[in-house]
Each structure stands twice: as structure tokens, then as C-alpha cells.
Amino acid sequence: MKFRTLVFDFDGTIADTLGETRKIFNELAPDYGIRQVAEHEIEKLRHLSLKQLLTHLDIPKRRVPSLIARGTTMLRGSITRLDLIQGMSEVLTELRVHVESFGILTSNTPENVDLFLRTHGLREIFDFISSTSKLTGKSKHLKAIRKTFSLRAEEMLYVGDELRDVKASKKAGIPIAAVTWGFNSRDSLTAEKPDFIFDQPKDFMRLLKPH
């Protein structure tokens, strides 16, 4: 593999958190004076960028940090009961053998991620869990991770399921693999021209083929 370090998003990429996140959002919505999200709306929302999503749901940008903080705290109570994306355990274990370092960069909390990974027997394969409370703060963290491991940009790959993941990677000058089983739709992700697009976990095996 040409990449020395793989860094993964967590929610929607490794952990199947969408249903629980919607449930928590709907519990918090009345406190913020914002409307709840019905299950039938999810497919429409998958085509929206972060800015479009906040506008569509009438969420003031200034309320986002508080909403995330409360939401991730509430998620801790159910994190160990949530499912791993089917097929990811085997793929992660195989990929780890072929790279020097393995990590997570998420908007969730390190505590939640740690609990989830330990529950599914995967904590030991990850060298680090990095977190940003800002929805648009991943670019800076990706650059910092690259410097920490003394990597050239092309030696590191970020993996995520959202448009903001693709945009953050491009801003940081780091290759991005977009997965289509998470929040944003395949069409919306493809439009952002990620370096790779994977429709199922086994597609990661393409990274092991000679280029």
C-alpha cells in the first residue's frame, strides 16, 4: 500500500450511529427551538452539505457547539449497544497490517469512540483517537496528524462519509476516501471528487493492489 497512515472518521464510517443520533437530536430539538427530523426525511438530508443542512433544519450556527456537546454526552449512554458497520471489523484488521499507523479523527468524543472500539474488540489496532468539537475543524487536525507522523501529504489517507470530510481533506491537501454507507449520498460525495469512493467495506481492499 502506498499510504503509511490511515485515519478514519467514526460516526457513519465505522459505527452505525445515524439512528441513535436522530433520536438524540429529536430529544434535544425542543430545548433549542428547532424542529425534529422524521425518519422519512433522512434520504433527502443525505444530499445536503453541512451549510444546507443547518439552513434546512433552521439551526443557528452559534448553537451547534452546544448541540454537539450535549448530543455526544447523551450518546455515551448507548454507545456500547450500537452496531459496527457490517464488514468493517475484518477490513480494519486486514488494513492495519499494511500501514505504519492507524487513527481516528472525529467530531465525537474520544471517550465515546474508545468505549465503542473496546466493546467491539478493535481498540488495540488504533494508535490514536483525535477529536474536534468544531464541525468544520478537521482540516487543521489532519495537517497536525501529518506533521506528528512526519508524513508527506500523499502518504496519508483520510476516510469519511460526509461532504465535510471530503472538503476538509482537500483543504489539508490530503487524499480522501469517501464511503457511501454513512450520512451523505453517493451522488453528493461523487460530486466533490474524492480520490476514492467505496460502496461497501470490502472495497477497501483495492488500496492493497499495486498502483
C-alpha positions as CSV (number, residue, x, y, z in Angstrom):
1,M,0.0,0.0,0.0
2,K,1.3,3.5,-0.8
3,F,-0.2,5.0,2.3
4,R,1.8,4.9,5.6
5,T,-1.1,6.2,7.8
6,L,-4.8,5.7,7.6
7,V,-7.2,8.0,9.5
8,F,-10.9,7.2,9.8
9,D,-13.9,9.3,10.7
10,F,-16.1,7.5,13.3
11,D,-19.8,8.2,13.0
12,G,-21.3,6.6,9.9
13,T,-17.9,5.3,8.7
14,I,-17.1,2.8,11.4
15,A,-20.0,3.0,13.8
16,D,-23.7,2.8,12.7
17,T,-24.8,5.8,14.7
18,L,-27.3,7.5,12.4
19,G,-30.5,6.2,14.0
20,E,-29.3,6.9,17.6
21,T,-28.1,10.4,16.5
22,R,-31.5,11.2,15.1
23,K,-33.2,10.0,18.2
24,I,-31.0,12.2,20.4
25,F,-31.3,15.2,18.1
26,N,-35.1,14.9,18.3
27,E,-34.9,14.8,22.1
28,L,-32.8,18.0,22.2
29,A,-34.7,19.9,19.5
30,P,-37.4,21.4,21.8
31,D,-34.7,22.9,24.0
32,Y,-33.2,24.7,21.0
33,G,-36.5,25.7,19.4
34,I,-35.7,23.7,16.3
35,R,-37.9,21.1,14.6
36,Q,-37.5,17.4,14.9
37,V,-36.4,15.1,12.0
38,A,-38.7,12.4,10.8
39,E,-37.2,9.1,9.6
40,H,-38.6,9.6,6.1
41,E,-36.6,12.9,5.7
42,I,-33.2,11.2,6.1
43,E,-32.8,10.3,2.5
44,K,-33.4,13.9,1.4
45,L,-31.0,15.2,4.0
46,R,-28.3,12.9,2.7
47,H,-27.9,15.1,-0.4
48,L,-27.2,18.3,1.6
49,S,-23.9,19.9,2.6
50,L,-23.4,21.0,6.2
51,K,-24.4,24.6,5.5
52,Q,-27.5,23.4,3.6
53,L,-28.4,21.0,6.4
54,L,-28.2,23.7,9.1
55,T,-30.3,26.0,7.0
56,H,-32.9,23.3,6.2
57,L,-33.3,22.5,9.8
58,D,-33.2,26.1,10.9
59,I,-30.3,25.5,13.3
60,P,-28.3,28.7,14.1
61,K,-24.6,28.1,13.7
62,R,-23.9,29.6,17.1
63,R,-26.0,26.8,18.7
64,V,-24.1,24.0,17.0
65,P,-21.3,23.6,19.6
66,S,-23.7,23.2,22.4
67,L,-25.9,20.8,20.4
68,I,-22.9,18.6,19.7
69,A,-21.6,18.7,23.3
70,R,-25.0,17.7,24.7
71,G,-25.6,15.1,22.0
72,T,-22.3,13.3,22.4
73,T,-22.7,13.2,26.2
74,M,-26.1,11.6,25.7
75,L,-24.7,9.2,23.2
76,R,-22.3,7.8,25.8
77,G,-25.2,6.0,27.5
78,S,-26.0,3.9,24.4
79,I,-22.6,3.8,22.5
80,T,-21.8,0.2,23.6
81,R,-25.1,-1.0,22.2
82,L,-24.6,0.4,18.7
83,D,-23.5,-1.8,15.8
84,L,-20.3,-1.7,13.9
85,I,-20.8,-1.2,10.2
86,Q,-21.1,-4.7,8.8
87,G,-17.8,-5.9,7.4
88,M,-15.7,-3.2,8.9
89,S,-14.1,-5.3,11.6
90,E,-12.5,-7.7,9.2
91,V,-11.4,-4.9,6.8
92,L,-9.9,-2.7,9.6
93,T,-7.9,-5.7,10.9
94,E,-6.6,-6.5,7.5
95,L,-5.7,-2.9,6.6
96,R,-3.8,-2.4,9.9
97,V,-1.2,-5.0,8.8
98,H,-0.2,-2.9,5.8
99,V,0.3,0.5,7.4
100,E,2.6,2.1,10.0
101,S,-0.1,3.9,11.9
102,F,-3.9,3.9,12.3
103,G,-6.1,6.5,13.8
104,I,-9.4,8.2,14.1
105,L,-10.4,11.8,13.7
106,T,-14.0,12.6,14.7
107,S,-16.4,15.2,15.9
108,N,-17.5,12.7,18.5
109,T,-15.7,12.4,21.9
110,P,-12.6,10.2,22.4
111,E,-14.4,8.6,25.4
112,N,-17.3,7.5,23.2
113,V,-15.0,6.2,20.5
114,D,-12.8,4.4,23.0
115,L,-15.9,2.7,24.6
116,F,-17.3,1.6,21.2
117,L,-14.0,0.2,19.9
118,R,-13.3,-1.7,23.2
119,T,-16.8,-3.2,23.0
120,H,-16.1,-4.5,19.5
121,G,-12.6,-5.6,20.3
122,L,-10.9,-3.1,18.0
123,R,-9.3,-0.5,20.3
124,E,-5.8,-2.1,20.2
125,I,-5.4,-1.7,16.4
126,F,-5.8,2.1,16.7
127,D,-2.7,4.2,17.6
128,F,-4.7,7.4,18.4
129,I,-8.2,9.0,18.7
130,S,-8.3,12.6,17.8
131,S,-11.3,14.8,18.3
132,T,-12.6,18.2,17.2
133,S,-15.7,19.8,18.6
134,K,-16.0,22.0,15.6
135,L,-17.9,20.6,12.6
136,T,-15.6,22.3,10.2
137,G,-12.3,21.9,12.2
138,K,-11.0,18.7,10.7
139,S,-8.6,20.3,8.2
140,K,-6.3,21.7,10.8
141,H,-6.3,18.4,12.7
142,L,-5.4,16.4,9.6
143,K,-2.4,18.7,9.0
144,A,-1.4,18.3,12.6
145,I,-1.6,14.5,12.4
146,R,0.5,14.5,9.2
147,K,3.2,16.6,10.9
148,T,3.1,14.4,14.1
149,F,3.9,11.3,12.0
150,S,6.3,13.1,9.7
151,L,4.4,12.2,6.6
152,R,4.2,13.6,3.1
153,A,0.6,14.5,2.2
154,E,0.3,11.7,-0.3
155,E,1.4,9.1,2.4
156,M,-1.8,9.7,4.5
157,L,-5.4,8.8,3.7
158,Y,-8.5,10.1,5.5
159,V,-11.7,8.1,5.3
160,G,-15.1,9.6,5.9
161,D,-18.8,9.5,5.0
162,E,-19.7,13.2,4.8
163,L,-19.1,16.1,2.4
164,R,-17.3,18.0,5.1
165,D,-14.8,15.1,5.4
166,V,-14.0,15.4,1.7
167,K,-13.8,19.2,1.9
168,A,-11.5,19.1,5.0
169,S,-9.2,16.6,3.4
170,K,-8.9,18.7,0.2
171,K,-8.3,21.8,2.2
172,A,-5.5,20.0,4.1
173,G,-4.1,18.6,0.8
174,I,-4.5,15.0,2.0
175,P,-6.1,12.2,-0.1
176,I,-9.7,11.2,0.8
177,A,-11.7,8.0,0.5
178,A,-15.4,8.6,0.7
179,V,-17.7,5.8,1.9
180,T,-21.3,5.7,0.7
181,W,-22.9,3.8,3.6
182,G,-22.8,6.8,6.0
183,F,-24.7,10.1,6.1
184,N,-24.1,11.7,2.7
185,S,-25.4,10.2,-0.5
186,R,-23.1,8.7,-3.2
187,D,-24.2,11.3,-5.7
188,S,-23.3,14.2,-3.4
189,L,-20.0,12.6,-2.4
190,T,-19.0,11.9,-6.0
191,A,-19.7,15.5,-7.0
192,E,-16.9,16.6,-4.6
193,K,-14.4,14.3,-6.5
194,P,-12.8,12.3,-3.7
195,D,-9.7,10.2,-4.5
196,F,-11.6,7.0,-3.8
197,I,-15.2,6.2,-3.3
198,F,-16.2,2.9,-1.6
199,D,-19.7,1.4,-1.7
200,Q,-19.0,-1.4,0.7
201,P,-16.3,-2.2,3.2
202,K,-14.6,-4.9,1.1
203,D,-13.8,-2.1,-1.5
204,F,-11.0,-1.0,0.8
205,M,-9.1,-4.0,-0.5
206,R,-8.5,-2.0,-3.6
207,L,-6.0,0.0,-1.6
208,L,-3.8,-3.1,-1.4
209,K,-3.5,-3.5,-5.1
210,P,-0.3,-2.2,-6.8
211,H,-0.7,1.2,-8.5
